[in-house]
Amino acid sequence: MNSNTSLTSVLVTGGTGFIAQHCILALLNRGYQVRTTVRSLTRETQVRAQLERGGAEPGDRLSFVAADLLAGDGWQQATAGCAYVVHGASPTPTGTQTSEDDWVKPA
């Protein structure tokens, strides 16, 4: 572990997502402190379990903040003290989406 990375915090948005989890795994394996956003903190256990299956031992180097892309709450806390942001989140529309704009514009 590089001593410089062990002090560096990185925010990865969308911690429940496939790509975000791969980014989190890579950052943890390189010694970074990682903070990730989830819409609900009830998903923390699931995300930690998936990362551990991927070989990570996140311990206290991984933290979670509740934040939703479609709301302003939580983002100041999420970004505080982070040197970098990896934006892996994308809003997931609910209901019936029939056009590409229903999926692309929120992202």
C-alpha positions in Angstrom: 0.0 0.0 0.0 1.3 3.4 -0.9 1.4 5.7 2.1 0.1 8.6 -0.1 -3.1 6.7 -1.1 -3.9 5.5 2.4 -4.6 9.2 3.3 -6.5 10.0 0.1 -10.3 9.8 0.1 -12.2 9.1 -3.1 -16.0 9.4 -3.5 -17.6 6.8 -5.8 -21.2 7.6 -6.5 -23.7 4.8 -7.0 -22.2 2.2 -4.8 -24.8 -0.5 -5.5 -24.0 -0.4 -9.3 -21.9 -2.9 -11.2 -19.3 -0.4 -12.5 -19.1 1.6 -9.3 -18.4 -1.6 -7.3 -15.5 -2.5 -9.6 -14.1 1.0 -9.1 -14.5 0.7 -5.3 -12.8 -2.7 -5.4 -9.9 -1.3 -7.4 -9.5 1.7 -5.2 -9.6 -0.4 -2.0 -7.0 -2.8 -3.4 -4.7 0.2 -4.0 -5.1 1.4 -0.5 -7.4 4.4 -0.9 -10.1 5.5 1.6 -13.4 5.1 -0.2 -16.7 6.8 0.4 -19.7 5.7 -1.7 -23.2 6.9 -2.1 -26.3 4.8 -1.9 -29.9 5.9 -2.0 -30.6 3.9 1.2 -28.1 2.9 3.9 -29.9 -0.4 4.2 -27.8 -1.5 1.1 -24.5 -1.2 3.0 -24.4 -4.8 4.1 -25.1 -6.1 0.6 -22.4 -3.9 -1.0 -19.8 -4.9 1.6 -20.6 -8.6 1.0 -20.3 -8.2 -2.8 -16.9 -6.4 -2.4 -15.7 -9.1 0.0 -16.6 -11.8 -2.6 -14.5 -9.8 -5.0 -11.5 -10.1 -2.7 -11.7 -6.7 -0.9 -11.2 -6.3 2.9 -12.7 -2.9 3.2 -12.9 -2.6 7.0 -13.0 1.0 8.0 -11.6 2.3 4.7 -15.1 2.1 3.2 -17.9 4.4 4.3 -21.4 5.0 3.1 -23.5 8.2 2.7 -27.2 8.3 1.7 -27.6 10.5 -1.3 -29.9 10.6 -4.3 -29.0 12.1 -7.7 -32.4 13.6 -7.9 -32.2 15.4 -4.6 -29.7 17.8 -3.0 -29.5 16.1 0.4 -26.4 14.3 1.4 -24.0 15.5 -1.3 -22.1 18.0 0.8 -21.4 15.3 3.4 -20.5 12.9 0.6 -17.9 15.1 -1.0 -16.4 16.6 2.2 -12.7 15.8 2.4 -12.6 13.8 -0.9 -9.7 14.5 -3.2 -11.4 12.7 -6.2 -14.9 11.7 -7.4 -15.7 8.8 -9.6 -19.2 9.3 -10.9 -20.7 5.9 -11.4 -24.3 6.6 -10.4 -27.2 7.0 -12.7 -30.8 7.6 -11.7 -33.0 4.6 -12.2 -36.4 5.6 -13.5 -39.5 3.9 -12.0 -42.7 3.0 -13.7 -43.1 2.6 -17.5 -40.5 4.3 -19.6 -41.1 4.1 -23.3 -38.6 6.5 -24.8 -34.8 6.8 -24.8 -35.2 10.2 -23.2 -36.9 8.7 -20.2 -33.6 6.8 -19.5 -30.9 9.1 -20.9 -32.0 12.6 -19.7 -32.0 11.7 -15.9 -28.5 10.4 -16.3 
